[in-house]
Amino acid sequence: MPISPKFRNRLVVMVKEPRPGRVKTRLGKSIGMTRAAWWFRHQTQRLLARVQHPGWQTILAVSPDTEGMNSRIWPEHLSRIPQGAGDLGARMNRIFDALPPGPVVIIGGDIPDITTRHITHAFRALGRNDCVFGPATDGGYWAVGLRRIGPRPANLFYGVRWSSEYALADSIDTAGGHRVALIETLNDVDTVDDL
């Protein structure tokens, strides 16, 4: 399904093909790679059912590119774009660049508590700010959004220490002088303790 020009707001859910050893590997070290992949698959399916809303177009950013674009696991009615290569920052920048003008919020598939209320809050924050982050309890973040009106941060995500307690602070620093809003803090699932 193509990206719809009728939507102003776009929600992008970053997903990986849920194959053992490819997703949630830190969780898999504790519960097994097959169980971790099963958890991610079902968690993501529940999340996708919850976050679809008439106020935005929900799009999947899939990995690996070819396999994810052709996967039967994800709902057929959702548009898909490839994540491409590189670290998380490079992939998110590519997503922001690939979509038509207007606000974009990117989330991951491993945050069980996300609801449409959280996404609505993110888009509202972009009405008054250039960037929005939804902090995670581990120092990272579950959501990032850009208003994408006027110039955007030139070095967004450059030099971020990913998968660390510094990821949010580093990412905010890369926003430069742009207005940044923080919304609710949620828990993402990386380890068995997070479950």
Protein Blocks (a to p, Z undefined) as FASTA:
>chain_A
ZZdfkbmbdcddddddddehkaoklmmmmnopklmmmmmmmmmmmmmmmmgcfkbccddd
dddfklmmmpckbcfklccddebecdfklmmmmmmmmpccdddddddfkbfkbcfklmmm
mmmmmmmmmbdcdddfkopafbdcdekgajddfkgoihiaghiaklmmmmmmmnmmaccd
ddddddddfbfklZZ
